[in-house]
Amino acid sequence: MLLKPGTENQEYWFMFSGIDKIVHLSIFAFLGFAFKAAFPKTTFSTFIYIMLIYAFLTEILQDEMHLGRSMETLDILADTIGVIVGYYIFKKIQQIFLN
């Protein structure tokens, strides 16, 4: 999904400029949550390193595969924010159910 070309040409009623950043943030929030749920004992720094490496690799692949996507700094920022959101959602849910 991250490598597939997107469309932002108002083709659908819910499309708007910048929707791809929200998609990136959402996907990486889910990915961060799922990673932390699968590996709950991972330290925050290890978690961030792994997730950011994945974010950078997807951006590099978008640029190198020539499928209509390009590497964007704002996508990496959205990915990073998404990962942190996913991490804190997991931590909050963990607090609620373990306390």
N, C-alpha and C positions, 0 to 999 in steps of 0.2 A: 504494500500500500504506500510505503514511503518512496518507492522508486517509480511508481506509476505517474505519468503526467497528469496534472490537475487542470481544471478549467475554472477560470474566474470571470467568465464573460456574461454573468447574469443569466445563464441558461436555465436555471431553476429559481424559484421564488426565494429560496433560502440562501442563495449565493450572494456574496458581497466581497468587496476588496479586502484581502487579508484573511479570508476564511482558512487559507492553508496554514497560517500560524496557529489558529485555534485547533485545527486538526493535528498539527505537530504536537502542540501542548497536550492535547487529550490523549493521543497515542502514547506519548512518553510518560504521562501521569499513570496510565494503566500499566505500562511496561514497568515503571518504577515500583508501583504497588505490587505487581505480580512477582517481580524479582525479589523484593523484600519479603514477601509472603513465602516464597520458595526457599529463601536463604535468610531466615530471620536473625541469625547470629553474625551476619556480615556487618563489619564496622561501617560507619557513615563514610569515611574516606575511601574505603575499598569500593563501596557501593557507588559513590560519585565517580570514581575513576573508571569503573567498568561501564557505567551508563554513558559517561561522556565520550569514552572511546567508541562505543556503539553509535552515538549521535554523530560524531565526526566521520566515522566510516560510512554511515548512510549518506551523509552529505557528499563525501568524496565519490561514492558510487553513483549518486545522482548525476554528478558532473561528468564522470568518466563513461557512463553507459550510453550517453547521447540519446536518451529516450524522451527528450523534451523537458527535462528537469535540469536545474542548475544548482550549484552550491551557493547557499545564501547564509550570511552571518546571522540574520534575524531568525532563520530556521533553527540554528544551533542555540540561540538564546531561548527560543520557545521550547526546544527540547530540554534544555537545562532547567527551565522553570517547571516544566511538566514533570521531570524526574523528581525535583524537590517537592512538588505538590504530592506526587504519589507516595513518596517516602513519609511525609508528615500525615497523610491520610492513613497509611498503614499504622504508624505509631499511635495515632489517636484511637483507631479501632482496637489496636492491641491493648491500649490503656483501659478502654471501656470494658472489654471482655475479660481481661486478666486481673482486674482489681475489684 
